[in-house]
């Protein structure tokens, strides 16, 4: 089934959908630091590099579905949280613009949990109403990726719309147990290297495996205000879109409490505290090791991974959508092939188009 991808990033959401049976035929990403990574890992997908506001809908191909996560910083609790008043928050309406014109069988949009904060309630409801006005049955859920094969606590809002002609609404997959831990993800990785001076990337031949390097530099007062170490048998903290705030490797003991908003590294163990490497973060985001991240500054590696939808999380969501859409298409294929007896079976132009695309 052919889909298009908006606000694509490095392609975690796309890879998960590919594993479920979909094919991204067209993607849009404006950040030039991501282009090489996406094109390397998705060589058969056309990547449109314009700002989405400059992409006419006529340039977007017909498709079965639209996926993507409009920029989340405007809604994040960790940022200013300006929401729809921020230009990045308004990019949701660019997503809606293309959805309205293409009218595929389904869409999926992902965003941070901060979009559900009371101060964003009116804006979020307006977005949902816009989706619903386009002839979709829309549902949204706050889901933790750790319940779907991802070794980290990562809560995200998932909005899914099924075209009303499908006749059903999206229901999330069943949660998976046991839930994976840090040990499941990175236990076998060893010999991580610090980044070069000014946090430039190492030569790939100098690493045990690709991207297995970590950011250097001090730790801010904000970083030291909380424990940043999870044990091997726990899920990781959320992988964020910045190396400075990457979780610490579980080889170190949990940080020692001093007073409110102040922690220190356990005295005598300071050499054990290092940030997770780019590859370790990728493993925790369930990217396979053959998915290569291309960058000169190691900060761009952390950014791409932290902004991505975890691959396994995306796969489980996509598998439900694939099943539901396939059932709809199969039903109409059966209707087309049945011999006409007393009653003519009507197949609309929309269904004809869907079957051709399929």
Long-range contacts (C-beta under 8 A, 24 or more apart in sequence): 1-64, 1-65, 1-322, 1-325, 1-326, 1-357, 1-358, 2-61, 2-63, 2-64, 2-357, 3-63, 3-64, 3-65, 3-66, 3-67, 3-104, 4-28, 4-60, 4-61, 4-63, 4-65, 4-66, 4-67, 4-102, 5-45, 5-66, 5-67, 5-68, 6-52, 6-66, 6-67, 6-68, 6-70, 6-94, 6-95, 6-98, 7-52, 7-68, 7-69, 7-70, 7-71, 7-91, 7-95, 8-34, 8-38, 8-47, 8-68, 9-34, 9-38, 9-69, 9-304, 9-307, 9-308, 10-34, 10-37, 10-38, 10-41, 10-293, 10-304, 10-305, 10-307, 10-308, 11-37, 11-38, 11-41, 11-42, 11-308, 12-285, 12-287, 12-308, 12-309, 12-310, 12-311, 12-314, 13-67, 13-68, 13-69, 13-108, 13-110, 13-308, 13-309, 13-314, 14-42, 14-45, 14-67, 14-314, 15-41, 15-287, 15-291, 15-311, 15-314, 16-309, 16-310, 16-311, 16-312, 16-313, 16-314, 16-315, 16-316, 16-317, 16-318, 17-67, 17-314, 17-315, 17-318, 19-311, 19-315, 19-318, 20-315, 20-318, 20-319, 20-321, 20-322, 21-318, 21-319, 21-322, 22-64, 22-65, 22-318, 22-322, 25-61, 25-63, 26-60, 26-61, 26-63, 28-52, 28-55, 33-295, 33-300, 33-303, 33-304, 34-300, 34-304, 36-294, 37-292, 37-293, 37-294, 37-295, 37-304, 40-292, 40-294, 41-291, 41-292, 52-91, 52-94, 52-95, 52-98, 53-91, 53-94, 55-98, 57-97, 57-98, 57-101, 57-102, 60-98, 60-101, 60-102, 62-102, 62-104, 62-353, 62-357, 63-102, 63-104, 63-357, 64-104, 64-105, 64-106, 64-325, 64-354, 64-357, 64-358, 65-104, 65-105, 65-106, 65-107, 65-108, 65-321, 65-325, 66-95, 66-98, 66-99, 66-102, 66-104, 66-106, 66-107, 66-108, 67-107, 67-108, 67-109, 68-95, 68-108, 68-109, 68-110, 69-109, 69-110, 69-111, 69-309, 70-94, 70-95, 70-109, 70-111, 72-111, 72-112, 72-114, 72-115, 72-307, 75-111, 75-112, 75-114, 75-115, 75-117, 75-120, 76-112, 76-114, 77-112, 77-113, 77-114, 77-117, 78-114, 78-240, 81-114, 81-117, 81-119, 81-120, 83-115, 83-119, 83-120, 83-123, 84-120, 84-123, 84-126, 84-127, 89-123, 92-127, 93-130, 96-127, 96-130, 96-131, 96-134, 99-131, 99-134, 100-134, 103-134, 103-135, 103-163, 104-163, 105-162, 105-163, 105-165, 105-166, 105-325, 105-328, 105-354, 106-160, 106-161, 106-162, 106-163, 106-166, 106-170, 106-321, 106-324, 106-325, 107-131, 107-136, 107-159, 107-160, 107-161, 108-158, 108-159, 108-160, 108-161, 108-317, 108-318, 108-321, 109-158, 109-159, 109-160, 110-156, 110-157, 110-158, 110-159, 110-309, 111-156, 111-157, 111-159, 112-156, 112-157, 113-142, 113-155, 113-156, 113-157, 115-157, 116-142, 116-157, 128-159, 131-159, 131-161, 132-161, 134-161, 135-163, 135-164, 136-161, 136-162, 136-163, 136-164, 137-161, 137-162, 137-163, 137-164, 137-166, 137-168, 137-169, 137-170, 138-169, 139-169, 139-170, 139-171, 141-172, 143-172, 143-313, 145-310, 145-312, 145-313, 146-179, 146-180, 146-235, 147-175, 147-176, 147-179, 148-173, 148-175, 148-176, 148-312, 148-313, 148-316, 148-317, 149-176, 149-180, 149-286, 149-312, 149-313, 149-315, 149-316, 150-180, 150-235, 150-284, 150-285, 150-286, 150-310, 150-312, 150-313, 151-179, 151-180, 151-181, 151-182, 151-184, 151-185, 151-235, 151-236, 151-283, 151-284, 151-286, 152-235, 152-236, 152-237, 152-238, 152-239, 152-284, 152-285, 152-310, 153-235, 153-236, 153-237, 153-238, 154-238, 154-239, 154-310, 154-313, 155-238, 156-309, 156-313, 158-317, 160-317, 160-321, 162-324, 165-328, 165-350, 165-351, 166-324, 166-325, 166-328, 167-328, 168-324, 170-320, 170-321, 170-324, 171-320, 172-317, 172-320, 173-316, 173-317, 173-319, 173-320, 176-316, 179-235, 180-235, 181-232, 181-233, 181-234, 181-235, 182-230, 182-231, 182-232, 182-233, 182-234, 182-235, 182-236, 182-250, 182-284, 183-232, 183-233, 183-250, 185-236, 185-280, 185-283, 185-284, 185-286, 186-276, 186-280, 186-283, 186-284, 187-232, 189-277, 189-279, 189-280, 189-283, 192-249, 192-274, 192-277, 192-279, 192-280, 193-277, 194-274, 195-298, 199-243, 199-297, 199-298, 199-299, 200-296, 200-297, 200-298, 201-295, 201-296, 201-297, 201-298, 201-301, 209-279, 209-289, 210-279, 210-289, 210-292, 210-293, 211-277, 211-278, 211-279, 211-282, 211-292, 211-293, 211-301, 212-277, 212-278, 212-279, 212-280, 213-277, 213-278, 213-279, 213-298, 214-243, 214-246, 214-274, 214-275, 214-276, 214-277, 214-278, 214-280, 214-298, 215-243, 215-244, 215-246, 215-275, 215-298, 215-299, 215-302, 217-244, 219-244, 220-244, 224-255, 224-262, 224-263, 224-264, 225-261, 225-262, 225-263, 226-255, 226-261, 226-263, 227-254, 227-255, 227-257, 227-263, 228-255, 228-263, 229-253, 229-254, 229-255, 229-273, 236-276, 236-284, 239-276, 239-281, 239-284, 239-285, 239-305, 239-306, 240-302, 240-306, 241-302, 241-303, 241-305, 241-306, 241-307, 242-299, 242-302, 242-303, 242-306, 243-275, 243-278, 243-298, 243-299, 243-301, 243-302, 243-303, 246-275, 246-276, 246-281, 246-302, 247-275, 247-276, 248-273, 248-274, 248-275, 248-276, 249-273, 249-274, 249-275, 249-276, 249-280, 278-302, 278-305, 281-305, 281-306, 285-310, 285-311, 286-310, 286-311, 286-312, 286-313, 287-311, 329-354, 329-355, 329-358
